[in-house]
């Protein structure tokens, strides 16, 4: 195992910097790509997956994975079912579909950024459905309105003219 940092997934497969693959790559678990793939890089269905594409890594084709950490270049569509981390040297030339996105300064996306709709999102930790967020926001507005009313009262309880 090369490292085991996020969500208990470890990198158990490495495509080295001098490697060049012509054709599709299907994997499960963790894959680190330092070389070049001319073809699609797709995680096996039904298993957790993480792909790390280093600064020297290049994919010319579709990338479809749960968790993608990108610091290299992808020319083609990207689909991150859980989390997409675009690090400072990341370059994406194509449509990007994501459930959650972390984008560092310097990363470039030339294409559409498309958030996955609620039905497409797999279990995300600490995810609050939009209906619950609206309820919380409504409670916050009510609490602020009550605080404003209290602030508008004079010390003796008489109202201050507006």
Secondary structure, 3 states (H helix, E strand, C coil): CCCCCCCCCCCCEEECCCCEEECCEEECEEEEECCEEECCEEECCCCCEEEEECCCCEEECCEEEEEEEECCEEECCEEEEEEEEECCCCEEECCEEECCEEECCCCEEECCEEECCHHHCCCCCCCCCHHHHHHHHHHHHHHHHHHHHHHCECCCCCECCC
